Amino acid sequence: MKKDLVIDDDIVKNKTLYKKVNDIKKERENEKEKDLISRRKNNIISFFMILIIIGGINFFSSISRFDNARMLEKGVKQISILVISLFIFYMTSRTKIGDIIYKIVSKPAFRIFILVSSLIIFCVIAYTPSESLFPTINGGKGWVHIGPMSIQVPEIFKVPFIIVLASIFARGKDDKKKISYWGNFKAAFFYTIIFAIVITVCLKDMGTAIHYIMIACFMIFLSDIPNKVVFPAFFGVIAFIPVILYSVLHNSSGYKQHRIKVFLDGILHSNYDREEAYQIYQSLLAFGTGGVLGKGFGNGVQKYNYIPEVETDFAIATYAEETGFIGMIILFFLFFSLFVLIMSVANNAKNYFSKYLVGGIAGYFITQVIINIGVAIGLIPVFGIPLPFISSGGSSLLAISIAMGLVIYVNNTQTSK
């Protein structure tokens, strides 16, 4: 009996020891996981801040052509937008506030709310006859003028649009409901087309509508929709592009027709006429004259009224001219690294909604970079799409700050490693 009792005691001791060892292993794994999450957060914030600093330096270089009073006015306005954006980024990334936002946006009813509210807001902006409040800029609507600031509403709505698509693609996974991938694809297609049509027809902003479509395409590739559906749809969109270009070229007038004509002449005949393709011609000149090391901060010449929109849509031209090939390589590295870090958050998300939300933000970020730089070097028709962090557009900075705040929140609370 005593021998049996000793054996039982040994078993108990071994089980206790095993439990302690197992608890230590789990604790170490949790500490390692927390460390990885913390390092990823710090890296994201570091790249975010570095890009904002580069954008600020480039902005002040581009406005150095003005007199002191005008520089002060523009500088104060940009710094005000930056402070607001950083505050929004901080508040969105905080756990308590993030929890509230996350609970709201993950509800299915949020999709309907965004669709209805966006349609109402877009139509009010488009058809209210008040140029002082809703000005027409470069032939397009979508702007709201509030005091000294102008907000481009469709730019801000890109983040809610991503949330809507993430909610759709997460159906049937997080909620365990039986919803086919085909049903999700049709729902995503419906929302995308509605947004694209309203923005194109009502707000006359085809460039922003195309960006919405590109974000949707990126998210479709991330989803579980099989390739037999994705690839035919993708190649169908690609095949439809020449039809769109032909339609715009022959059935429209004014600046849209001119932009398509200039783009086709440049792509097909390498003809960037100084009169017809003035913006692209001067932008390419800025890239070319920048050389390897650039002309140095403040020494660029294209900002002296040679390139229109040099602080916003063509801010990259000033940057390329003053920092050269090396500066562009550094900028591409920063953009790509931030994109990889955001995708890392998406890939390690605990649930599908978080995965698609952060993946959509990654797509929003990288497609905007591709469009803006593609326009600046003549590979894409001229669209009014700002470059994240580098362009001085306040709406873009506000939207990307909200998006990055959501990325940090998901990284801190919704990832497994």
Disulfide bonds with the S-S distance in Angstrom:
none
